[in-house]
Amino acid sequence: FDRVIMAVGIVGNTENIGLENTKVKVDRGQIVTNEWLQTGEPGVYAIGDVAGAPWLAHKASHEGVICVEKIAGSKDVHPM
């Protein structure tokens, strides 16, 4: 090969999305959540790349299911 292109690391887009006047905390580019993916702002959840590693589509999908089940009031939701 003449050239190799390599990309390492992913950063969620947490800038300029309106978090400045909320209780949502951002630590090193990632939104801080609890085991239910809730942020410090009531009613605000974070999933996917903004919620931290691992940065995988199936992880984000699973996080979305957890959020929806928790919001819907399901008693059988397992935390992350």
C-alpha positions as a printed NumPy array, in Angstrom:
array([[  0.   ,   0.   ,   0.   ],
       [  1.058,   3.556,  -0.638],
       [ -1.283,   5.042,   1.955],
       [ -3.298,   3.967,   4.942],
       [ -6.16 ,   5.989,   6.409],
       [ -6.993,   5.337,  10.023],
       [ -9.611,   6.947,  12.255],
       [ -9.496,   6.424,  16.001],
       [-12.076,   7.617,  18.479],
       [-15.552,   9.012,  18.26 ],
       [-16.868,  12.172,  19.826],
       [-20.568,  12.771,  20.339],
       [-21.88 ,  16.155,  19.202],
       [-22.763,  17.87 ,  22.483],
       [-21.911,  21.437,  21.491],
       [-24.554,  24.017,  20.637],
       [-27.532,  21.711,  21.216],
       [-29.169,  23.847,  23.917],
       [-27.773,  22.264,  27.081],
       [-26.349,  25.515,  28.48 ],
       [-29.382,  26.442,  30.616],
       [-30.227,  22.922,  31.784],
       [-29.055,  20.561,  34.499],
       [-27.512,  18.25 ,  31.881],
       [-23.848,  17.673,  32.69 ],
       [-21.233,  17.1  ,  29.988],
       [-17.946,  15.461,  30.959],
       [-15.186,  15.237,  28.344],
       [-17.68 ,  15.54 ,  25.498],
       [-20.113,  12.964,  26.863],
       [-23.47 ,  13.561,  28.496],
       [-23.533,  12.156,  32.025],
       [-26.398,   9.706,  32.646],
       [-27.53 ,   7.288,  35.313],
       [-28.199,   3.576,  34.741],
       [-31.544,   4.449,  33.098],
       [-29.818,   6.935,  30.75 ],
       [-31.493,   9.868,  32.493],
       [-29.566,  13.119,  32.645],
       [-29.619,  15.681,  35.46 ],
       [-32.504,  17.443,  33.7  ],
       [-35.88 ,  15.83 ,  34.463],
       [-37.358,  14.187,  31.37 ],
       [-34.13 ,  14.367,  29.352],
       [-32.377,  11.135,  28.383],
       [-29.172,  10.611,  26.388],
       [-28.296,   7.613,  24.203],
       [-25.771,   6.689,  21.55 ],
       [-22.511,   8.477,  20.883],
       [-23.321,  11.374,  23.25 ],
       [-23.754,   8.916,  26.147],
       [-20.291,   7.388,  25.822],
       [-18.532,   4.221,  24.823],
       [-18.838,   1.731,  23.369],
       [-19.866,   3.594,  20.225],
       [-21.849,   0.843,  18.572],
       [-25.198,   0.999,  16.79 ],
       [-26.658,  -1.971,  18.66 ],
       [-25.698,  -0.378,  21.998],
       [-27.491,   2.845,  21.03 ],
       [-30.525,   0.838,  19.916],
       [-30.596,  -0.999,  23.244],
       [-30.307,   2.313,  25.105],
       [-33.276,   3.644,  23.135],
       [-35.388,   0.656,  24.171],
       [-34.418,   1.185,  27.832],
       [-35.434,   4.865,  27.633],
       [-38.795,   4.193,  26.006],
       [-39.643,   1.405,  28.435],
       [-38.645,   3.58 ,  31.41 ],
       [-40.674,   6.538,  30.104],
       [-43.665,   4.232,  29.528],
       [-43.464,   3.121,  33.166],
       [-42.515,  -0.509,  32.584],
       [-41.535,  -2.299,  35.802],
       [-39.397,  -4.89 ,  33.942],
       [-36.738,  -2.506,  32.601],
       [-33.149,  -3.623,  33.167],
       [-30.629,  -0.797,  33.642],
       [-27.495,  -0.401,  31.511]])
